[in-house]
Amino acid sequence: MRAIFPWLPVPLATVGLTVWFLGGNWPQVLAAAVIAAVSAATIGIAATRRLEQRADALAAAARGEMPSATLPVLADDPDDPARLARQVQATAKTAHETGRQLEMLRAVVDGMSEGLWITSPDGNVIEHNTALKEMLFSVTELVGRPSSQLINSRELEDAVLRACRENASSRLEVSIEGLLPRVLAVQVSPLGRELAGSAAVFQDVTELQRLEKVRKDFVANVSHELRTPITAIRGYAETLKSGALADATAAPKMVDIIYRQSERLSELVEDLLELSRIDAKQIQLTPRPVDVSQAAQRASETIRPKASAKAIGVEIAVPPGLSAQADERAIEQVLLNLLDNAVKYTQSGGKVRVTAVPKNGEIEIAVKDTGAGIEAKHLPRIFERFYRVDKGRSRDMGGTGLGLSIVKNLVGLMRGDVRVESRPGEGSTFFVELPAAHPEPK
Ligand code: ADP
């Protein structure tokens, strides 16, 4: 508004001079000049006011506070503020929409379990997601660093450059050394025709490969374990068939071996079936209060003939009334497997003792023997399937290498834990912890 006042002398002087030329006297000149100035000022103020209102409306529309549709459009004026406002609003809306989509994309990319990086055409990382940083255990900034500096792999470096320069995609596996060695499967792709650079997606396949190795080892072990008794059975049966049957001294021995090997085969198949039922979660455990002393007594009855044959004393020293929250059949099988091992790996004349104590809401059962003991280096592995300290000895004793693995799985299913303490020459003690049974409400 203030901009009008400096211009007021212009109409004032023009009208005054015109009246004076036309022969007007001073009062007439003055009156005409004042009227002209007042009119000009009024028109000017009105026009400025209107312009200011439109500018305010335009600013409000641009800020999105006022719909541009409410601004009138002058059809013949391409510079009309309302058109401008609509244009500004449309651009702002597109920018807002793009921003929202980018935000959504960022959330998806950061939520991925796979790692992701985007590189510039020269192979420097320009973007990455959270998973990649975690996968590389990196605490420093990744952006701006050459991809080859983040993962030391010539193959990956070549794949990134091929994607950037030749638009070629590659799939490869890279191994990362260090405290926690890992294997990553990587898919490297070019960004696209119009965008120079590459993108790589990383998947941690370490666990997958470990499980695949466990599966392969298991199949190989099973085949080997089955082959040994089958070979013996077939060999002795063939020898008998081709004449040894008539040998009154050798024949009964051979038949005896065939019988023992077939027993071993059936034990192996039983153990394998039990493990496969556990793995397939086909075992229905019914946890209920089980009297530990009675369960231990029943398991020891089964083992007693074997123990007596080796003159091994089996003592059950579990106080009566101790109840574990467990499945009756499972707890008995656990104790039977531990007692069987204790007798198997204890020399003639040795001792086996079962005790139990309540401990922090659990019942801790201990199966202790005076046997050969186990070297410390084997202790962390003896619960693995088919792991044996002495393969030959285990087989001679009729072991399958699966007993402790079954124990561990069954105890786990009963929400318990199993551990071992042993020293060579000092015997072994296996501890089983099971939840204590809650007293039955009366
Ligand atoms: P196995 O059928 O061979 O006994 P297990 O899974 O029951 O298989 O036991 C795994 C290995 O742990 C055995 O081969 C043996 O070397 C060792 N082991 C288990 N229990 C005892 C024990 N009480 N004393 C000494 N060694 C044992």
Boltz pocket constraint, residues with backbone or C-beta under 6 A from the ligand:
constraints:
  - pocket:
      binder: B
      contacts: [[A, 337], [A, 338], [A, 341], [A, 342], [A, 345], [A, 369], [A, 371], [A, 372], [A, 373], [A, 374], [A, 382], [A, 384], [A, 387], [A, 388], [A, 389], [A, 390], [A, 394], [A, 395], [A, 398], [A, 399], [A, 400], [A, 401], [A, 402], [A, 403], [A, 404], [A, 405], [A, 428]]
      max_distance: 6.0
